[in-house]
Amino acid sequence: MHVPLPDTRRFRLTFAAVLALATGFCLAAAPAVESPEAAAGKSRFEKLCVACHGKAGEGREGRAPKLQQRPDLATDFIRTRIREGKHGDHAMPPWGTVLDAPAIEELVAYVTWLAGHPTDEAGTTLTPFSLDDPDRIAAGRKRFNKTCAGYCHGFDGSGGRAPDFKGRPNLDPQFLYDTIYHGREGTEVMPSWGDALPPNTIWELVAFLRHLGQQPAE
Ligand code: HEC
């Protein structure tokens, strides 16, 4: 069977663009912080709350107040407001009617974290566990070689049709997570895994890819 190979030159160009983007992200991003609850709350927040409160809780004019760097917001108040919402011209929906208690607590943990952090740290990556944990790296490696290696990436992330990962110590965790979650359409399509894989599995893949990035290039 004839399998069409990508046009390597165009592919290299895309790769260069992606790398440049990744490097840009790196410079902006602070080191990862571990907090299982807040990390889960962050992904929930990015689905449910950003339309009004902004991507990192910076607030949106005419829609909703900022939630970052708000020492005035006490955790109990945050919990009540999320659960019960508030009527008004600009209403805050009552999330207690659609989310269960653990989900609310995750949001409370994240918003409390946001409220306690200065604006320039609000975009910080929150990981649910340490990305240096060898067990997580091993789990990510197993998943990678089962799901990602065969068709596009090559065993252990080298020699596939997609960019190699080794020799790239600056791979930004949030950039990797978002790329796996949302996929990307370039010369080659990277599928979106956000619906297929739970967040912890994606973070394990990120842990493994970061680990690969720290190996010497082949
Ligand atoms: C439809 C727009 C909208 C969405 C979606 C939304 N909010 Fe709000 N939120 C508001 C508005 C408007 C206020 C201000 C209400 C007031 O005090 O009048 C608010 C207030 C808050 C407050 C209190 C802030 C303060 O200054 O008093 C918190 C905490 C909060 N929202 C969290 C969340 C979380 C967490 C989510 C996602 C689960 C969310 N909001 C989704 C509109 C929204």
Residues whose N, C-alpha, C, O or C-beta is under 5 A from the ligand:
A	BS01	HEC	L48 C49 C52 R63 A64 P65 K66 I78 R81 I82 K86 G88 H90 A91 M92 P93 W95 L107
